[in-house]
């Protein structure tokens, strides 16, 4: 893996002199924010060793580096998922590359089902913590020999989501007039949506939103000592007695939320340190 990281960085650094400080992973329907980058250089995933082409609608397959709100950033436009058959190490390789490029902060977004009947499609939730079900079941990105060049053998996950960045997200949202939820994100492996009994269980465990990504990326970012901020866009209500979820609904909700979401991310990036 280390050689792939070095090779990918060499390719990227040959195309831009910008050293990114913030890495962004943009999920379903949210990749358009990267179109705002100034001085942008775009590198297709196909050009980078270990990167895969996303197979999910709404996910582009490219890395963009440039300036967002005056800050140097690297944006992953789309991700590849565990449920597509990739290992957790493959899924999280892009985070390793972001860190190696110079990113000390990771801002990660996803589309998620809201587990509260009082919430609404289009709500944005800042992630306070996560429950990583595949990781607890043995599908973990840090399994195997540990490379000390990347991080410690036993990294703690308490506090993985940086409190100061969560506070900044709330301040930014308030200034923009955006209602910002806060809660626990639970990751399932997918690709099937959850059963009613599973949704009941998730609420009992204290989860507020459920999705199929993000947690392994945050684990690897924490392993690399990066600061982390996460947002879930609530694209459907995942309720045991509600209508079944569908991916078209996810994409439609992402499209409708673009202006508010983009403003929030832009504001956080501008004021992050």
Secondary structure, 3 states (H helix, E strand, C coil): CHHHHHHHHHHHHCCCCCCCCEEEEECCCCHHHHHHCEEEEEEEHHHCCCCCCCCCCCCCCEEEEEEECCEEEEEEECCCCHHHCCCHHHHHHHHHHHHHHCCCEEEEEEEEEECCCCCCCCCEEEEEEEEEHHHHCCCCCCCCCCCCCCCCCCCCCCCCCCHHHHHHHHHHHHHHCCCEEEEEEEECCCCCCCCHHHHHHHHHCCCCEEECCCHHHHHHHHHCCCEEEEEEEEEEECCCCCCCCCHHHHHHHHHHHHHHHHHHHHHHHHHCC
